[in-house]
Amino acid sequence: MPTIYNIENDPCEEDNLIASKAWVFRAYMQAIGEYYKSLQTYPNPRGVSLTKFHE
């Protein structure tokens, strides 16, 4: 379950808005869905190893 905070009104992130503001969940999941679709066309680059060096 995602956690969503209003950091302007709640800088300590103590009040998770997902319980009191259910409308946020739909918009959040829509944005996540669009991101996952974009990964098919534009995949994330591979991570860089800081311990294995190539000659």
C-alpha distance matrix in Angstrom:
0.0 3.8 6.6 9.8 13.2 16.7 18.5 21.8 21.6 19.4 20.4 19.3 15.6 15.8 14.5 10.8 11.7 8.7 10.5 13.9 13.9 12.1 14.3 12.4 9.4 12.2 13.9 11.0 10.4 14.2 14.7 12.6 14.6 17.8 17.2 16.8 20.0 21.8 21.4 23.8 26.4 25.7 24.2 23.3 26.4 26.7 26.1 29.2 30.5 32.0 33.8 35.4 38.1 40.1 43.8
3.8 0.0 3.8 6.5 10.0 13.5 15.2 18.5 18.7 16.6 17.5 16.8 13.1 14.0 12.8 9.1 9.8 7.5 10.4 13.2 12.5 11.5 13.0 10.3 8.1 11.1 11.8 8.5 9.1 12.7 12.4 10.7 13.5 16.1 15.3 15.7 18.9 20.2 20.0 22.8 25.1 24.0 22.7 21.6 24.7 25.3 24.6 27.6 29.2 30.5 32.6 34.3 36.8 38.8 42.5
6.6 3.8 0.0 3.8 6.7 10.4 11.9 15.3 15.3 13.0 13.9 13.2 9.4 10.4 9.3 5.8 7.3 6.4 9.2 11.6 11.3 11.5 13.3 10.3 9.3 12.9 13.1 10.0 11.7 15.0 14.3 13.3 16.5 18.6 17.6 18.6 21.8 22.6 22.6 25.7 27.6 26.2 25.1 23.5 26.4 27.1 26.0 28.7 30.1 31.0 33.3 35.3 37.7 40.0 43.6
9.8 6.5 3.8 0.0 3.8 7.0 9.1 12.2 12.3 10.7 11.9 12.2 8.6 10.2 8.5 5.6 5.5 6.0 9.4 10.5 9.5 10.5 11.5 8.2 8.6 12.0 11.4 8.9 11.7 14.3 13.3 13.3 16.6 18.1 17.5 19.2 22.0 22.5 23.1 26.2 27.7 26.3 25.6 24.1 27.1 28.2 27.2 29.8 31.6 32.3 34.9 36.9 39.0 41.2 44.7
13.2 10.0 6.7 3.8 0.0 3.8 5.7 8.7 8.7 7.0 8.4 9.1 5.9 7.9 6.6 5.5 5.7 8.2 10.8 10.9 10.4 12.5 13.5 10.4 11.8 15.1 14.1 12.1 15.2 17.5 16.2 16.6 20.0 21.1 20.3 22.4 25.2 25.3 25.9 29.2 30.5 28.7 28.2 26.4 29.1 30.2 28.9 31.2 32.9 33.2 35.9 38.2 40.2 42.5 45.9
16.7 13.5 10.4 7.0 3.8 0.0 3.8 5.5 5.6 5.6 7.4 9.6 7.5 9.6 8.2 8.4 7.5 10.7 12.9 11.9 11.0 13.8 14.1 11.3 13.7 16.5 15.0 13.7 17.2 18.9 17.4 18.5 21.9 22.5 21.9 24.4 26.9 26.7 27.7 31.1 31.9 30.1 30.0 28.2 30.8 32.3 31.0 33.1 35.0 35.2 38.1 40.4 42.1 44.4 47.7
18.5 15.2 11.9 9.1 5.7 3.8 0.0 3.8 5.5 4.8 4.4 7.4 6.5 9.6 9.7 10.4 10.7 13.7 16.0 15.3 14.7 17.4 17.7 14.7 16.7 19.6 17.8 16.1 19.6 21.2 19.2 20.1 23.7 24.0 22.9 25.5 28.1 27.6 28.3 31.8 32.5 30.3 30.0 27.9 30.1 31.4 29.8 31.5 33.3 33.1 36.0 38.6 40.1 42.6 45.7
21.8 18.5 15.3 12.2 8.7 5.5 3.8 0.0 3.8 5.7 5.9 9.6 9.6 12.1 11.8 13.2 12.8 16.1 18.1 16.7 15.9 19.0 18.9 16.2 18.9 21.4 19.4 18.3 22.0 23.2 21.3 22.6 26.1 26.1 25.2 28.1 30.4 29.7 30.8 34.3 34.7 32.5 32.6 30.5 32.7 34.3 32.7 34.3 36.2 35.9 39.0 41.5 42.8 45.3 48.3
21.6 18.7 15.3 12.3 8.7 5.6 5.5 3.8 0.0 3.8 6.2 9.0 9.0 10.3 9.6 11.8 11.4 15.1 16.3 14.5 14.4 17.8 18.3 16.1 18.8 21.6 20.1 19.2 22.8 24.3 22.9 24.1 27.5 27.9 27.3 29.9 32.4 32.0 33.1 36.5 37.1 35.2 35.1 33.2 35.5 36.9 35.3 37.0 38.8 38.5 41.4 44.0 45.6 48.1 51.2
19.4 16.6 13.0 10.7 7.0 5.6 4.8 5.7 3.8 0.0 3.8 5.5 5.4 6.7 7.0 9.4 10.2 13.8 14.9 13.9 14.4 17.5 18.6 16.2 18.2 21.4 20.3 18.8 22.1 24.1 22.7 23.4 26.8 27.6 26.7 29.0 31.8 31.6 32.2 35.7 36.6 34.5 34.1 31.9 34.2 35.2 33.4 35.1 36.6 36.3 39.0 41.7 43.5 46.2 49.3
20.4 17.5 13.9 11.9 8.4 7.4 4.4 5.9 6.2 3.8 0.0 3.8 5.4 8.0 9.6 11.6 13.0 16.1 17.7 17.2 17.5 20.3 21.3 18.4 20.1 23.3 21.8 19.9 23.2 25.2 23.2 23.7 27.3 27.9 26.5 28.9 31.8 31.2 31.5 35.1 36.0 33.6 32.9 30.5 32.4 33.3 31.3 32.6 34.0 33.4 36.1 39.0 40.7 43.4 46.5
19.3 16.8 13.2 12.2 9.1 9.6 7.4 9.6 9.0 5.5 3.8 0.0 3.8 5.6 8.5 10.7 13.1 16.0 17.1 17.2 18.1 20.7 22.3 19.5 20.6 24.1 23.2 20.9 23.8 26.2 24.5 24.4 28.1 29.1 27.5 29.5 32.6 32.3 32.2 35.8 37.0 34.6 33.6 31.0 32.9 33.4 31.1 32.5 33.5 32.8 35.3 38.2 40.2 43.1 46.3
15.6 13.1 9.4 8.6 5.9 7.5 6.5 9.6 9.0 5.4 5.4 3.8 0.0 3.8 5.9 7.1 9.7 12.3 13.7 14.1 14.9 17.2 18.9 16.0 16.9 20.5 19.8 17.4 20.2 22.8 21.3 21.1 24.7 25.9 24.6 26.4 29.5 29.5 29.5 33.0 34.3 32.2 31.2 28.9 31.1 31.7 29.7 31.5 32.6 32.4 34.8 37.6 39.7 42.4 45.7
15.8 14.0 10.4 10.2 7.9 9.6 9.6 12.1 10.3 6.7 8.0 5.6 3.8 0.0 3.8 6.4 9.4 12.0 12.3 12.8 14.5 16.8 19.1 16.9 17.6 21.3 21.2 19.1 21.6 24.4 23.5 23.1 26.5 28.2 27.0 28.6 31.7 32.1 32.1 35.4 37.0 35.1 34.0 31.8 34.1 34.5 32.5 34.4 35.4 35.2 37.4 40.2 42.5 45.3 48.7
14.5 12.8 9.3 8.5 6.6 8.2 9.7 11.8 9.6 7.0 9.6 8.5 5.9 3.8 0.0 3.8 6.1 8.9 9.0 9.0 10.8 13.3 15.7 13.8 14.8 18.5 18.6 16.9 19.5 22.2 21.7 21.7 24.9 26.6 25.9 27.5 30.4 31.0 31.4 34.6 36.2 34.6 33.7 31.9 34.5 35.3 33.7 35.8 37.1 37.2 39.5 42.1 44.3 47.0 50.4
10.8 9.1 5.8 5.6 5.5 8.4 10.4 13.2 11.8 9.4 11.6 10.7 7.1 6.4 3.8 0.0 3.8 5.6 6.6 7.8 9.0 10.7 13.1 11.0 11.4 15.2 15.5 13.6 15.9 18.8 18.5 18.3 21.3 23.2 22.7 24.0 27.0 27.8 28.1 31.2 33.0 31.6 30.7 29.1 31.9 32.6 31.3 33.7 35.1 35.6 37.9 40.2 42.5 45.0 48.5
11.7 9.8 7.3 5.5 5.7 7.5 10.7 12.8 11.4 10.2 13.0 13.1 9.7 9.4 6.1 3.8 0.0 3.8 5.4 5.3 5.4 7.6 9.7 7.9 9.1 12.6 12.9 11.7 14.3 16.8 16.8 17.3 20.0 21.8 21.8 23.4 25.9 26.8 27.7 30.6 32.2 31.0 30.6 29.3 32.4 33.5 32.6 35.2 36.9 37.5 40.0 42.2 44.3 46.6 50.1
8.7 7.5 6.4 6.0 8.2 10.7 13.7 16.1 15.1 13.8 16.1 16.0 12.3 12.0 8.9 5.6 3.8 0.0 3.8 5.8 5.4 5.5 8.2 6.6 6.3 10.0 11.2 9.9 11.6 14.5 15.1 15.1 17.5 19.8 20.0 21.1 23.6 25.0 25.8 28.4 30.3 29.5 28.9 28.0 31.2 32.3 31.6 34.4 36.1 37.2 39.5 41.4 43.7 45.8 49.4
10.5 10.4 9.2 9.4 10.8 12.9 16.0 18.1 16.3 14.9 17.7 17.1 13.7 12.3 9.0 6.6 5.4 3.8 0.0 3.8 5.8 6.1 9.7 9.5 9.2 12.5 14.3 13.4 14.8 17.7 18.7 18.6 20.7 23.2 23.6 24.4 26.9 28.5 29.2 31.7 33.8 33.1 32.4 31.5 34.7 35.6 34.8 37.7 39.2 40.2 42.3 44.3 46.8 49.0 52.6
13.9 13.2 11.6 10.5 10.9 11.9 15.3 16.7 14.5 13.9 17.2 17.2 14.1 12.8 9.0 7.8 5.3 5.8 3.8 0.0 3.8 6.0 9.0 9.3 10.4 13.3 14.6 14.5 16.4 18.8 19.7 20.3 22.5 24.5 25.1 26.4 28.7 30.1 31.1 33.7 35.4 34.7 34.4 33.5 36.8 37.9 37.2 39.9 41.6 42.4 44.8 46.9 49.1 51.4 54.9
13.9 12.5 11.3 9.5 10.4 11.0 14.7 15.9 14.4 14.4 17.5 18.1 14.9 14.5 10.8 9.0 5.4 5.4 5.8 3.8 0.0 3.8 5.5 5.9 7.9 10.3 11.2 11.6 13.9 15.7 16.7 17.8 19.8 21.5 22.4 24.0 25.9 27.2 28.6 31.1 32.7 32.1 32.0 31.4 34.7 36.2 35.7 38.6 40.6 41.6 44.1 46.0 48.1 50.1 53.6
12.1 11.5 11.5 10.5 12.5 13.8 17.4 19.0 17.8 17.5 20.3 20.7 17.2 16.8 13.3 10.7 7.6 5.5 6.1 6.0 3.8 0.0 3.8 5.3 5.6 7.6 9.7 10.3 11.5 13.5 15.2 16.1 17.5 19.6 20.8 22.0 23.8 25.5 26.9 29.1 30.9 30.6 30.5 30.2 33.7 35.2 35.0 38.1 40.1 41.4 43.8 45.4 47.6 49.4 53.0
14.3 13.0 13.3 11.5 13.5 14.1 17.7 18.9 18.3 18.6 21.3 22.3 18.9 19.1 15.7 13.1 9.7 8.2 9.7 9.0 5.5 3.8 0.0 3.8 5.5 5.8 7.1 8.9 10.5 11.5 13.2 14.9 16.0 17.6 19.3 20.8 22.1 23.7 25.5 27.6 29.0 28.9 29.3 29.3 32.9 34.7 34.7 37.9 40.2 41.6 44.2 45.7 47.6 49.2 52.8
12.4 10.3 10.3 8.2 10.4 11.3 14.7 16.2 16.1 16.2 18.4 19.5 16.0 16.9 13.8 11.0 7.9 6.6 9.5 9.3 5.9 5.3 3.8 0.0 3.8 5.6 5.4 6.1 8.7 10.0 10.8 12.3 14.3 15.6 16.7 18.6 20.2 21.4 23.1 25.5 26.9 26.4 26.6 26.2 29.7 31.5 31.4 34.4 36.7 38.0 40.7 42.2 44.1 45.8 49.3
9.4 8.1 9.3 8.6 11.8 13.7 16.7 18.9 18.8 18.2 20.1 20.6 16.9 17.6 14.8 11.4 9.1 6.3 9.2 10.4 7.9 5.6 5.5 3.8 0.0 3.8 5.6 5.0 6.1 8.5 10.0 10.5 12.1 14.3 15.3 16.4 18.4 20.0 21.3 23.6 25.4 25.1 25.0 24.7 28.3 29.8 29.8 33.0 35.2 36.7 39.2 40.6 42.7 44.3 47.9
12.2 11.1 12.9 12.0 15.1 16.5 19.6 21.4 21.6 21.4 23.3 24.1 20.5 21.3 18.5 15.2 12.6 10.0 12.5 13.3 10.3 7.6 5.8 5.6 3.8 0.0 3.8 5.4 5.2 6.1 8.7 9.9 10.4 12.4 14.3 15.4 16.5 18.5 20.3 22.1 23.8 23.9 24.2 24.6 28.3 30.1 30.6 34.0 36.3 38.1 40.7 41.8 43.7 45.1 48.6
13.9 11.8 13.1 11.4 14.1 15.0 17.8 19.4 20.1 20.3 21.8 23.2 19.8 21.2 18.6 15.5 12.9 11.2 14.3 14.6 11.2 9.7 7.1 5.4 5.6 3.8 0.0 3.8 5.5 5.1 6.3 8.7 9.9 10.7 12.5 14.4 15.5 16.8 18.8 21.0 22.1 22.0 22.7 22.9 26.5 28.6 29.1 32.3 35.0 36.6 39.4 40.5 42.2 43.5 47.0
11.0 8.5 10.0 8.9 12.1 13.7 16.1 18.3 19.2 18.8 19.9 20.9 17.4 19.1 16.9 13.6 11.7 9.9 13.4 14.5 11.6 10.3 8.9 6.1 5.0 5.4 3.8 0.0 3.8 5.4 5.3 6.3 8.7 10.1 10.8 12.6 14.5 15.6 17.1 19.6 21.0 20.5 20.6 20.4 23.9 25.8 26.0 29.2 31.6 33.2 36.0 37.2 39.0 40.4 44.0
10.4 9.1 11.7 11.7 15.2 17.2 19.6 22.0 22.8 22.1 23.2 23.8 20.2 21.6 19.5 15.9 14.3 11.6 14.8 16.4 13.9 11.5 10.5 8.7 6.1 5.2 5.5 3.8 0.0 3.8 5.4 5.0 6.0 8.6 9.7 10.5 12.3 14.2 15.5 17.5 19.4 19.4 19.3 19.6 23.3 25.0 25.6 29.0 31.4 33.4 35.9 36.8 38.7 40.0 43.6
14.2 12.7 15.0 14.3 17.5 18.9 21.2 23.2 24.3 24.1 25.2 26.2 22.8 24.4 22.2 18.8 16.8 14.5 17.7 18.8 15.7 13.5 11.5 10.0 8.5 6.1 5.1 5.4 3.8 0.0 3.8 5.4 5.1 6.3 8.7 10.0 10.7 12.5 14.5 16.3 17.7 18.0 18.7 19.4 23.2 25.4 26.3 29.8 32.5 34.6 37.3 37.9 39.6 40.6 44.0
14.7 12.4 14.3 13.3 16.2 17.4 19.2 21.3 22.9 22.7 23.2 24.5 21.3 23.5 21.7 18.5 16.8 15.1 18.7 19.7 16.7 15.2 13.2 10.8 10.0 8.7 6.3 5.3 5.4 3.8 0.0 3.8 5.4 5.2 6.3 8.8 10.0 10.7 12.7 15.1 16.1 15.8 16.4 16.8 20.4 22.8 23.6 26.8 29.7 31.6 34.5 35.2 36.7 37.8 41.2
12.6 10.7 13.3 13.3 16.6 18.5 20.1 22.6 24.1 23.4 23.7 24.4 21.1 23.1 21.7 18.3 17.3 15.1 18.6 20.3 17.8 16.1 14.9 12.3 10.5 9.9 8.7 6.3 5.0 5.4 3.8 0.0 3.8 5.5 5.0 6.3 8.7 9.9 10.9 13.4 15.2 14.7 14.5 14.7 18.4 20.3 21.1 24.5 27.1 29.2 31.9 32.6 34.3 35.4 38.9
14.6 13.5 16.5 16.6 20.0 21.9 23.7 26.1 27.5 26.8 27.3 28.1 24.7 26.5 24.9 21.3 20.0 17.5 20.7 22.5 19.8 17.5 16.0 14.3 12.1 10.4 9.9 8.7 6.0 5.1 5.4 3.8 0.0 3.8 5.4 5.2 6.3 8.7 10.1 11.7 13.6 14.1 14.3 15.4 19.2 21.2 22.6 26.2 28.8 31.3 33.8 34.1 35.8 36.6 40.0
17.8 16.1 18.6 18.1 21.1 22.5 24.0 26.1 27.9 27.6 27.9 29.1 25.9 28.2 26.6 23.2 21.8 19.8 23.2 24.5 21.5 19.6 17.6 15.6 14.3 12.4 10.7 10.1 8.6 6.3 5.2 5.5 3.8 0.0 3.8 5.5 5.1 6.2 8.8 10.5 11.5 11.9 13.0 14.3 18.1 20.6 22.2 25.7 28.7 31.1 33.8 34.0 35.3 35.9 39.2
17.2 15.3 17.6 17.5 20.3 21.9 22.9 25.2 27.3 26.7 26.5 27.5 24.6 27.0 25.9 22.7 21.8 20.0 23.6 25.1 22.4 20.8 19.3 16.7 15.3 14.3 12.5 10.8 9.7 8.7 6.3 5.0 5.4 3.8 0.0 3.8 5.4 5.1 6.5 9.3 10.4 9.8 10.2 10.9 14.7 17.2 18.5 21.9 25.0 27.3 30.1 30.3 31.6 32.4 35.7
16.8 15.7 18.6 19.2 22.4 24.4 25.5 28.1 29.9 29.0 28.9 29.5 26.4 28.6 27.5 24.0 23.4 21.1 24.4 26.4 24.0 22.0 20.8 18.6 16.4 15.4 14.4 12.6 10.5 10.0 8.8 6.3 5.2 5.5 3.8 0.0 3.8 5.4 5.2 7.3 9.7 9.8 9.3 10.6 14.4 16.3 18.1 21.7 24.5 27.2 29.6 29.5 31.1 31.7 35.1
20.0 18.9 21.8 22.0 25.2 26.9 28.1 30.4 32.4 31.8 31.8 32.6 29.5 31.7 30.4 27.0 25.9 23.6 26.9 28.7 25.9 23.8 22.1 20.2 18.4 16.5 15.5 14.5 12.3 10.7 10.0 8.7 6.3 5.1 5.4 3.8 0.0 3.8 5.4 5.7 7.6 9.0 9.7 12.1 15.7 18.0 20.3 23.8 26.8 29.6 32.1 31.7 33.0 33.2 36.5
21.8 20.2 22.6 22.5 25.3 26.7 27.6 29.7 32.0 31.6 31.2 32.3 29.5 32.1 31.0 27.8 26.8 25.0 28.5 30.1 27.2 25.5 23.7 21.4 20.0 18.5 16.8 15.6 14.2 12.5 10.7 9.9 8.7 6.2 5.1 5.4 3.8 0.0 3.8 5.4 5.5 5.8 7.5 9.8 13.2 16.1 18.4 21.7 24.9 27.6 30.3 30.0 30.9 31.0 34.2
21.4 20.0 22.6 23.1 25.9 27.7 28.3 30.8 33.1 32.2 31.5 32.2 29.5 32.1 31.4 28.1 27.7 25.8 29.2 31.1 28.6 26.9 25.5 23.1 21.3 20.3 18.8 17.1 15.5 14.5 12.7 10.9 10.1 8.8 6.5 5.2 5.4 3.8 0.0 3.8 5.4 4.8 4.4 6.8 10.3 12.8 15.2 18.7 21.7 24.6 27.1 26.6 27.7 27.9 31.1
23.8 22.8 25.7 26.2 29.2 31.1 31.8 34.3 36.5 35.7 35.1 35.8 33.0 35.4 34.6 31.2 30.6 28.4 31.7 33.7 31.1 29.1 27.6 25.5 23.6 22.1 21.0 19.6 17.5 16.3 15.1 13.4 11.7 10.5 9.3 7.3 5.7 5.4 3.8 0.0 3.8 5.8 6.0 9.4 12.3 14.5 17.4 20.8 23.8 26.9 29.1 28.2 29.2 28.9 32.1
26.4 25.1 27.6 27.7 30.5 31.9 32.5 34.7 37.1 36.6 36.0 37.0 34.3 37.0 36.2 33.0 32.2 30.3 33.8 35.4 32.7 30.9 29.0 26.9 25.4 23.8 22.1 21.0 19.4 17.7 16.1 15.2 13.6 11.5 10.4 9.7 7.6 5.5 5.4 3.8 0.0 3.8 6.2 9.8 12.1 15.0 18.1 21.1 24.4 27.4 29.8 28.8 29.3 28.8 31.7
25.7 24.0 26.2 26.3 28.7 30.1 30.3 32.5 35.2 34.5 33.6 34.6 32.2 35.1 34.6 31.6 31.0 29.5 33.1 34.7 32.1 30.6 28.9 26.4 25.1 23.9 22.0 20.5 19.4 18.0 15.8 14.7 14.1 11.9 9.8 9.8 9.0 5.8 4.8 5.8 3.8 0.0 3.8 6.6 8.9 12.1 15.0 17.9 21.3 24.1 26.8 26.0 26.4 26.1 29.1
24.2 22.7 25.1 25.6 28.2 30.0 30.0 32.6 35.1 34.1 32.9 33.6 31.2 34.0 33.7 30.7 30.6 28.9 32.4 34.4 32.0 30.5 29.3 26.6 25.0 24.2 22.7 20.6 19.3 18.7 16.4 14.5 14.3 13.0 10.2 9.3 9.7 7.5 4.4 6.0 6.2 3.8 0.0 3.8 6.4 9.0 11.9 15.1 18.3 21.3 23.8 22.9 23.7 23.7 26.9
23.3 21.6 23.5 24.1 26.4 28.2 27.9 30.5 33.2 31.9 30.5 31.0 28.9 31.8 31.9 29.1 29.3 28.0 31.5 33.5 31.4 30.2 29.3 26.2 24.7 24.6 22.9 20.4 19.6 19.4 16.8 14.7 15.4 14.3 10.9 10.6 12.1 9.8 6.8 9.4 9.8 6.6 3.8 0.0 3.8 6.5 8.7 12.0 15.2 18.0 20.7 20.2 21.2 21.5 24.9
26.4 24.7 26.4 27.1 29.1 30.8 30.1 32.7 35.5 34.2 32.4 32.9 31.1 34.1 34.5 31.9 32.4 31.2 34.7 36.8 34.7 33.7 32.9 29.7 28.3 28.3 26.5 23.9 23.3 23.2 20.4 18.4 19.2 18.1 14.7 14.4 15.7 13.2 10.3 12.3 12.1 8.9 6.4 3.8 0.0 3.8 6.4 9.0 12.5 15.4 18.0 17.2 17.7 17.9 21.1
26.7 25.3 27.1 28.2 30.2 32.3 31.4 34.3 36.9 35.2 33.3 33.4 31.7 34.5 35.3 32.6 33.5 32.3 35.6 37.9 36.2 35.2 34.7 31.5 29.8 30.1 28.6 25.8 25.0 25.4 22.8 20.3 21.2 20.6 17.2 16.3 18.0 16.1 12.8 14.5 15.0 12.1 9.0 6.5 3.8 0.0 3.8 6.6 9.5 12.8 14.9 14.0 15.0 15.4 18.8
26.1 24.6 26.0 27.2 28.9 31.0 29.8 32.7 35.3 33.4 31.3 31.1 29.7 32.5 33.7 31.3 32.6 31.6 34.8 37.2 35.7 35.0 34.7 31.4 29.8 30.6 29.1 26.0 25.6 26.3 23.6 21.1 22.6 22.2 18.5 18.1 20.3 18.4 15.2 17.4 18.1 15.0 11.9 8.7 6.4 3.8 0.0 3.8 6.6 9.5 12.0 11.9 13.2 14.5 18.1
29.2 27.6 28.7 29.8 31.2 33.1 31.5 34.3 37.0 35.1 32.6 32.5 31.5 34.4 35.8 33.7 35.2 34.4 37.7 39.9 38.6 38.1 37.9 34.4 33.0 34.0 32.3 29.2 29.0 29.8 26.8 24.5 26.2 25.7 21.9 21.7 23.8 21.7 18.7 20.8 21.1 17.9 15.1 12.0 9.0 6.6 3.8 0.0 3.8 6.3 9.1 9.0 9.9 11.5 15.0
30.5 29.2 30.1 31.6 32.9 35.0 33.3 36.2 38.8 36.6 34.0 33.5 32.6 35.4 37.1 35.1 36.9 36.1 39.2 41.6 40.6 40.1 40.2 36.7 35.2 36.3 35.0 31.6 31.4 32.5 29.7 27.1 28.8 28.7 25.0 24.5 26.8 24.9 21.7 23.8 24.4 21.3 18.3 15.2 12.5 9.5 6.6 3.8 0.0 3.8 5.5 5.7 7.6 10.1 13.7
32.0 30.5 31.0 32.3 33.2 35.2 33.1 35.9 38.5 36.3 33.4 32.8 32.4 35.2 37.2 35.6 37.5 37.2 40.2 42.4 41.6 41.4 41.6 38.0 36.7 38.1 36.6 33.2 33.4 34.6 31.6 29.2 31.3 31.1 27.3 27.2 29.6 27.6 24.6 26.9 27.4 24.1 21.3 18.0 15.4 12.8 9.5 6.3 3.8 0.0 3.8 6.0 7.4 10.8 13.8
33.8 32.6 33.3 34.9 35.9 38.1 36.0 39.0 41.4 39.0 36.1 35.3 34.8 37.4 39.5 37.9 40.0 39.5 42.3 44.8 44.1 43.8 44.2 40.7 39.2 40.7 39.4 36.0 35.9 37.3 34.5 31.9 33.8 33.8 30.1 29.6 32.1 30.3 27.1 29.1 29.8 26.8 23.8 20.7 18.0 14.9 12.0 9.1 5.5 3.8 0.0 3.8 6.4 10.0 12.9
35.4 34.3 35.3 36.9 38.2 40.4 38.6 41.5 44.0 41.7 39.0 38.2 37.6 40.2 42.1 40.2 42.2 41.4 44.3 46.9 46.0 45.4 45.7 42.2 40.6 41.8 40.5 37.2 36.8 37.9 35.2 32.6 34.1 34.0 30.3 29.5 31.7 30.0 26.6 28.2 28.8 26.0 22.9 20.2 17.2 14.0 11.9 9.0 5.7 6.0 3.8 0.0 3.8 6.8 9.9
38.1 36.8 37.7 39.0 40.2 42.1 40.1 42.8 45.6 43.5 40.7 40.2 39.7 42.5 44.3 42.5 44.3 43.7 46.8 49.1 48.1 47.6 47.6 44.1 42.7 43.7 42.2 39.0 38.7 39.6 36.7 34.3 35.8 35.3 31.6 31.1 33.0 30.9 27.7 29.2 29.3 26.4 23.7 21.2 17.7 15.0 13.2 9.9 7.6 7.4 6.4 3.8 0.0 3.8 6.6
40.1 38.8 40.0 41.2 42.5 44.4 42.6 45.3 48.1 46.2 43.4 43.1 42.4 45.3 47.0 45.0 46.6 45.8 49.0 51.4 50.1 49.4 49.2 45.8 44.3 45.1 43.5 40.4 40.0 40.6 37.8 35.4 36.6 35.9 32.4 31.7 33.2 31.0 27.9 28.9 28.8 26.1 23.7 21.5 17.9 15.4 14.5 11.5 10.1 10.8 10.0 6.8 3.8 0.0 3.8
43.8 42.5 43.6 44.7 45.9 47.7 45.7 48.3 51.2 49.3 46.5 46.3 45.7 48.7 50.4 48.5 50.1 49.4 52.6 54.9 53.6 53.0 52.8 49.3 47.9 48.6 47.0 44.0 43.6 44.0 41.2 38.9 40.0 39.2 35.7 35.1 36.5 34.2 31.1 32.1 31.7 29.1 26.9 24.9 21.1 18.8 18.1 15.0 13.7 13.8 12.9 9.9 6.6 3.8 0.0
